[in-house]
């Protein structure tokens, strides 16, 4: 392994799970444990054969990562207990960082600064199961970058509907393949300009330590949160960071709502988990 390759990954698992908490008439057949975890909003621990986060961690180990930091809330003892007592990973060294209050994704990432230790590292969501190839490509690249996923492939190879994809953050690039901007919730006019093959961000990044300064520098968004996309924009425009965009025609499993649970469980059926 070259010195530039990543070995560390940060998983953002602190979210409130607002959509997951909402009752859904199309998801009435959850088992007791699935319903309890859905009610708690702790999406990463929803059992889909086994806890969803097990599949995410196993995929990271397959991609060559060796150290993982789970960013959790102070109330998430169930996560800490599971990975330190119930199912202790052998292929990964798992540590924890606590985001005291749910102030946004940039604030969540800032909690993991000491874990990063001045190195480049991967960042991803706890409620998405990404292709091993995407996480592996970011690891080998070893520089600031974003994995961008082609919209139609997300529909074809994942569990995400075309309508949902249209509301995802769209990625635009410069001619040299670096990130220009991320357009949150693009309108119809923007989508028409971009054409039929759009690429979206599923929040799978490799970052340099400079991102932490950006996380500290930004102010809350109109939603009242410290957003990771705002930190990236600050890093580009103010700190001079450049982010390579790696594009993939592949699916991502998205566990956002109760209606996703059955489809995700079916997609993961037969996937071997090795922690």
C-alpha positions in Angstrom: 0.0 0.0 0.0 1.4 3.4 -0.9 1.6 6.2 1.6 -1.2 8.1 -0.1 -3.8 5.4 0.2 -6.5 5.8 2.8 -7.0 3.4 5.7 -9.4 5.4 7.8 -13.2 5.9 7.3 -15.7 8.1 9.2 -19.3 6.9 9.2 -21.9 9.6 10.1 -24.5 7.8 12.2 -25.8 10.6 14.4 -28.8 11.7 12.2 -32.3 12.0 13.8 -33.9 9.6 11.3 -36.9 11.9 10.9 -38.2 10.1 7.8 -37.6 6.7 9.3 -39.7 7.6 12.4 -42.7 8.4 10.2 -45.3 5.7 9.9 -45.8 4.4 6.4 -48.9 2.5 5.2 -46.7 0.7 2.6 -44.4 -0.7 5.4 -46.8 -2.5 7.7 -45.0 -5.8 7.9 -41.9 -4.9 9.9 -40.9 -7.3 12.6 -40.8 -6.1 16.2 -37.1 -5.3 16.3 -37.3 -3.5 12.9 -40.2 -1.4 14.1 -38.4 -0.5 17.4 -35.3 0.6 15.6 -37.3 2.5 13.1 -39.2 4.3 15.9 -35.8 5.3 17.4 -34.6 6.7 14.1 -31.3 4.7 14.5 -31.3 3.6 10.8 -27.9 2.0 11.0 -29.0 -0.7 13.4 -32.2 -1.7 11.7 -31.9 -5.5 11.1 -32.1 -6.5 7.5 -30.8 -10.0 8.0 -28.4 -8.5 10.5 -27.9 -4.8 11.5 -27.6 -2.7 8.3 -24.3 -1.2 9.6 -22.7 -4.6 9.6 -23.0 -4.7 5.8 -21.6 -1.2 5.5 -18.6 -2.1 7.7 -18.0 -5.4 5.9 -17.9 -3.5 2.6 -15.4 -1.1 3.9 -13.1 -3.9 5.0 -13.5 -5.5 1.6 -12.4 -2.2 0.1 -9.2 -2.2 2.1 -10.1 0.1 5.0 -8.7 -0.8 8.4 -9.9 1.9 10.9 -13.4 3.2 11.2 -14.9 5.9 13.4 -18.6 5.9 14.1 -20.0 9.3 14.8 -22.9 8.7 17.2 -25.1 10.7 19.6 -24.6 10.5 23.4 -27.8 8.4 23.6 -26.6 5.8 21.1 -25.3 3.3 23.7 -26.8 0.4 21.7 -24.2 1.1 18.9 -21.3 1.2 21.2 -22.4 -1.9 23.1 -22.9 -3.9 19.9 -19.5 -3.2 18.4 -17.5 -3.5 21.6 -19.3 -6.5 23.3 -21.8 -8.3 21.0 -20.1 -8.3 17.6 -16.5 -7.1 17.9 -15.0 -6.6 14.4 -11.8 -8.5 13.6 -11.0 -6.9 10.2 -11.6 -3.3 11.4 -10.6 -1.3 14.4 -13.8 0.5 15.4 -13.8 3.7 17.5 -16.4 6.3 18.3 -16.9 10.0 18.3 -19.8 11.7 19.9 -21.8 14.6 18.4 -23.4 16.1 21.4 -26.3 17.7 19.5 -27.7 17.1 16.0 -26.4 20.3 14.5 -25.8 19.0 11.0 -23.4 16.8 9.0 -20.5 19.3 9.1 -20.7 19.4 12.9 -20.9 15.6 13.0 -17.8 15.3 10.9 -16.0 17.8 13.1 -16.4 15.4 16.0 -14.1 13.0 14.3 -11.1 15.3 13.9 -8.9 13.6 16.4 -9.6 10.2 14.8 -8.4 11.6 11.4 -5.1 12.4 12.9 -4.0 14.7 10.1 -4.5 12.1 7.4 -6.8 11.8 4.4 -9.9 9.8 5.2 -13.2 8.5 3.8 -16.6 9.9 4.9 -19.9 8.2 4.2 -23.5 7.9 5.5 -24.5 5.1 7.8 -27.8 4.6 6.0 -26.3 3.9 2.5 -24.7 0.7 1.3 -22.1 1.8 -1.4 -20.4 -0.3 -4.0 -17.1 -1.7 -2.8 -15.6 -0.4 -6.0 -16.4 3.2 -5.2 -15.0 3.1 -1.7 -12.0 1.3 -3.0 -11.3 3.8 -5.8 -11.4 6.7 -3.3 -9.0 4.8 -1.0 -6.5 4.2 -3.8 -6.8 7.7 -5.1 -5.7 9.1 -1.7 -6.8 12.7 -2.3 -9.8 14.9 -1.9 -12.6 13.5 -4.0 -16.2 12.7 -4.4 -17.9 9.5 -5.6 -20.7 10.7 -8.0 -23.4 8.2 -9.1 -25.2 8.3 -12.4 -28.9 8.8 -11.8 -30.4 6.1 -14.0 -28.0 3.5 -12.6 -29.2 4.3 -9.0 -32.7 3.5 -10.2 -31.7 0.4 -12.2 -29.2 -1.1 -9.7 -30.4 0.2 -6.3 -33.7 0.7 -4.5 -34.1 4.4 -5.3 -37.0 5.6 -7.5 -36.5 7.9 -10.4 -38.6 10.5 -8.6 -36.3 10.4 -5.5 -33.2 10.7 -7.6 -34.6 13.9 -9.1 -34.5 15.5 -5.7 -30.9 14.4 -4.9 -28.0 16.8 -5.0 -26.6 17.1 -8.5 -22.9 17.2 -9.2 -21.3 19.5 -11.8 -17.7 19.4 -12.8 -15.0 21.5 -14.4 -13.4 20.4 -17.7 -10.5 18.9 -15.8 -12.8 16.5 -13.8 -12.8 18.4 -10.6 -15.9 19.4 -8.6 -17.5 22.7 -9.7 -20.5 22.7 -7.4 -23.2 20.6 -5.8 -26.8 21.7 -6.6 -29.1 20.8 -3.8 -32.7 19.9 -4.8 -32.2 21.0 -8.5 -35.2 22.5 -10.2 -36.6 21.3 -13.6 -34.7 24.0 -15.5 -31.4 22.8 -14.0 -32.1 19.2 -14.8 -32.9 20.0 -18.4 -29.7 21.9 -18.9 -27.7 19.0 -17.4 -29.3 16.5 -19.8 -30.3 12.9 -19.4 -27.1 11.6 -17.8 -26.9 13.4 -14.4 -24.6 12.5 -11.6 -25.6 12.9 -8.0 -23.8 13.0 -4.6 -24.7 10.2 -2.1 -22.3 11.8 0.4 -19.3 9.5 -0.2 -16.1 11.6 0.0 -12.4 11.4 0.7 -11.2 14.5 2.5 -7.9 16.1 3.6 -7.6 17.5 7.1 -8.5 20.9 5.6 -12.1 20.0 5.7 -12.2 20.5 9.5 -11.2 24.1 9.2 -14.0 24.5 6.7 -16.5 22.8 9.0 -15.6 25.3 11.7 -15.8 28.3 9.4 -19.3 27.9 8.0 -22.5 29.2 9.4 -25.9 27.4 9.6 -27.8 26.9 6.4 -31.4 28.1 5.9 -32.4 24.8 7.5 -30.5 25.8 10.6 -27.8 23.1 10.2 -24.1 23.1 9.6 -24.1 21.3 6.2 -21.2 19.3 4.9 -21.9 20.6 1.3 -21.4 24.1 2.6 -18.1 23.1 4.2 -17.0 21.6 0.8 -18.0 24.8 -1.0 -16.0 26.9 1.6 -13.0 24.6 1.1 -13.1 25.1 -2.6 -13.7 28.9 -2.8 -11.8 30.0 0.3 -9.2 27.4 1.0 -8.4 26.5 -2.6 -9.1 22.7 -2.2 -9.7 20.7 -5.3 -12.0 17.7 -5.3 -11.7 15.0 -8.0 -15.0 13.6 -9.1 -15.0 9.8 -9.7 -18.1 8.7 -11.6 -19.8 5.4 -11.2 -22.6 3.6 -13.1 -23.7 1.6 -10.1 -26.4 1.3 -7.5 -26.5 2.5 -3.9 -28.9 1.0 -1.3 -30.6 3.8 0.6 -32.3 3.1 3.9 -34.1 6.4 4.5 -37.7 5.4 5.3 -39.7 2.4 6.6 -40.7 1.7 3.0 -37.1 1.0 2.1 -36.5 -1.8 4.7 -38.0 -4.7 2.8 -36.3 -3.8 -0.5 -32.9 -3.3 1.1 -33.2 -6.6 3.0 -34.0 -8.4 -0.2 -31.0 -6.8 -2.0 -28.7 -7.7 0.8 -29.9 -11.3 1.0 -27.0 -13.6 0.4 -24.3 -10.9 0.9 -21.7 -12.4 3.2 -20.7 -10.2 6.1 -17.2 -10.5 7.5 -16.3 -8.1 10.2 
